[in-house]
Amino acid sequence: MTATPGRPSPDVLEVADEIRRFIVRRYLPGESPSNLLDDTPLRSTGILDSLATLGLISFLEQEYHIGINAYETDVDNFDCIRDIAAFVARKDAGRRTTR
């Protein structure tokens, strides 16, 4: 679900599913999305390297119309799908309150 002006904020579970599909399609071809759990470490285990992380950030910025600063891309926000989806939801909520 793409967030657009005038539409409801994306649901965290929907965001998590979209992130999972993106990662599997782009970086884990042939892998079943069901094998990539919400709490699977992505960066600390090497599933996503720095270039893959940049690709994910670009996808999130385009898909959800949010800006992500370099300092926000630490392992606390970007190591598992659950944390990334929660981060996107917070950024989206902040974007909507500043409009």
Backbone hydrogen bonds, N-H to C=O, Kabsch-Sander energy under -0.5 kcal/mol:
donor,donor_aa,acceptor,acceptor_aa,energy
3,A,63,E,-0.7
7,R,4,T,-2.2
15,V,11,D,-2.6
16,A,12,V,-2.6
17,D,13,L,-2.2
18,E,14,E,-2.3
19,I,15,V,-2.7
20,R,16,A,-2.5
21,R,17,D,-2.5
22,F,18,E,-2.4
23,I,19,I,-2.7
24,V,20,R,-2.6
25,R,21,R,-2.7
26,R,22,F,-2.7
27,Y,23,I,-2.9
28,L,23,I,-1.1
28,L,24,V,-0.9
31,E,28,L,-2.3
35,N,32,S,-2.0
36,L,33,P,-1.4
37,L,35,N,-1.0
40,T,37,L,-1.5
42,L,79,D,-4.1
46,G,43,R,-0.9
47,I,42,L,-1.1
48,L,42,L,-2.5
49,D,47,I,-0.5
53,T,49,D,-2.5
54,L,50,S,-1.9
55,G,51,L,-2.0
56,L,52,A,-2.4
57,I,53,T,-2.6
58,S,54,L,-2.5
59,F,55,G,-2.2
60,L,56,L,-2.7
61,E,57,I,-2.6
62,Q,58,S,-2.2
63,E,59,F,-3.1
64,Y,60,L,-2.4
65,H,61,E,-0.8
66,I,61,E,-0.7
69,N,67,G,-0.5
72,E,69,N,-1.6
73,T,70,A,-1.7
77,N,74,D,-1.0
78,F,74,D,-2.2
79,D,75,V,-0.6
82,R,38,D,-2.8
84,I,80,C,-2.3
85,A,81,I,-2.9
86,A,82,R,-2.0
87,F,83,D,-2.3
88,V,84,I,-2.6
89,A,85,A,-2.2
90,R,86,A,-2.2
91,K,87,F,-2.7
92,D,88,V,-2.7
93,A,89,A,-2.4
94,G,90,R,-2.5
95,R,91,K,-2.3
96,R,92,D,-2.1
97,T,93,A,-1.7
98,T,94,G,-1.2
99,R,96,R,-0.6
